[in-house]
Amino acid sequence: MSADSLTVDVQGHALTLCAERAAFDPVLKSLFVADVHLGKDAVFRARGIPVPAGSTEETLGRLDRLIAAHAPESIVFLGDLLHARESHAAEMLGALRRWRARHPALPLVLVEGNHDRHAGALPDEFGMETVIEPYRFGPWALCHHPQTTEHAYALAGHEHPVLRIATGSDRARLPCFRFGARAGVLPAFGAFTGGFEVSAQTAGEAVYVVAGDRVFRVKR
């Protein structure tokens, strides 16, 4: 286990939590990534909001680092791979095309999220298989919206969970993983996403925060 990841037991199944805000199943050799929101900066600019470019390249670069570290045999995106219809801008598609050329044989699965439905499907050249939730894969029910399912542990995204950490006068909002008895939620992966504050005090939940290149459990 590298310094930037932490392998935990989730209801009897190993799951490696990565500081890049993704999870890796070491048995299935699959990478789980939630809420990438590719092209969100292009959407803002198309709607007249002057935000800097470059978040797509940054996000795909972190995905490259995860692939180099874990050598996954597949990637499953837990919804909201794209942000909106304007995400199909030439700039974003070009960056994604270059990324795909670096990993041409890697199977990609998208569990359709609410933003994906509005954005529309990627062109066939990207080789993305789209499925609906819950998508059963090994011991998991892979979803976009947090939920519980029968006979499988659900992993989802959608909420973009963050935890507020305070020490004295200092405050920080850190991305976090949340795991309850029957379902868990991954942090948003995209470089240009907001966050929904959650509590570390929820009964029966384990919360792990990402702080720089570390992942650690928050004690209740």
Secondary structure, 3 states (H helix, E strand, C coil): CCCCEEEEEECCEEEEEECCCEEEECCCCEEEECCCCECHHHHHHHCCCCCCCCHHHHHHHHHHHHHHHHCCCEEEECCCCECCHHHHCHHHHHHHHHHHHHCCCCCEEEECCHHHHHHCCCCHHHCEEEECCCEEECCEEECCCCCCECCEEEEECCCCEEEEEEECCEEEEEEEEEECCCEEECCCCCCCCCCEEECCCCCCCEEEEEECCEEEECCC
